[in-house]
């Protein structure tokens, strides 16, 4: 599970499943239309709110913003896939504004 050398210890990305990585991969694949809608929906469901709430280190703040942007992009991609389904598109657009009402 861990990869280590004299100066670094990190998780082996092939040995663990991380929700933020799943979200990122689903959005990247969906941009190229390589992922089924259900996978993208699951990725949006993984986003449960701000990354490491209550912590404010610079790297955390930038990662928090990046994860939010990915979740927002996923909802927009899902709304675009709802061609001819106004209710479905509206659902994903509402979810988008629930995630980030400031935009």
QUIBEL-V844083 format. One record per residue. N is the residue number from 1. RES is the residue in three letters. NEAR is the number of other ideal C-beta (glycine too) atoms within 10 Angstrom. Layout:
n = (N N)
res = (RES RES)
near = (NEAR NEAR)
This chain:
n = (1 2 3 4 5 6 7 8 9 10 11 12 13 14 15 16 17 18 19 20 21 22 23 24 25 26 27 28 29 30 31 32 33 34 35 36 37 38 39 40 41 42 43 44 45 46 47 48 49 50 51 52 53 54 55 56 57 58 59 60 61 62 63 64 65 66 67 68 69 70 71 72 73 74 75 76 77 78 79 80 81 82 83 84 85 86 87 88 89 90 91 92 93 94 95 96 97 98 99 100 101 102 103)
res = (UNK UNK UNK UNK UNK UNK UNK UNK UNK UNK UNK UNK UNK UNK UNK UNK UNK UNK UNK UNK UNK UNK UNK UNK UNK UNK UNK UNK UNK UNK UNK UNK UNK UNK UNK UNK UNK UNK UNK UNK UNK UNK UNK UNK UNK UNK UNK UNK UNK UNK UNK UNK UNK UNK UNK UNK UNK UNK UNK UNK UNK UNK UNK UNK UNK UNK UNK UNK UNK UNK UNK UNK UNK UNK UNK UNK UNK UNK UNK UNK UNK UNK UNK UNK UNK UNK UNK UNK UNK UNK UNK UNK UNK UNK UNK UNK UNK UNK UNK UNK UNK UNK UNK)
near = (7 9 12 9 7 4 5 7 8 9 12 10 10 8 9 10 8 11 14 15 13 14 22 16 14 23 21 13 15 21 12 7 9 10 18 13 13 8 14 22 15 16 24 22 13 17 20 8 10 15 17 13 9 6 11 9 9 7 9 15 14 11 15 17 13 13 20 17 14 20 24 19 18 28 23 15 20 22 19 11 17 16 9 6 12 9 7 15 16 12 15 21 15 12 19 20 12 9 17 13 7 4 9)
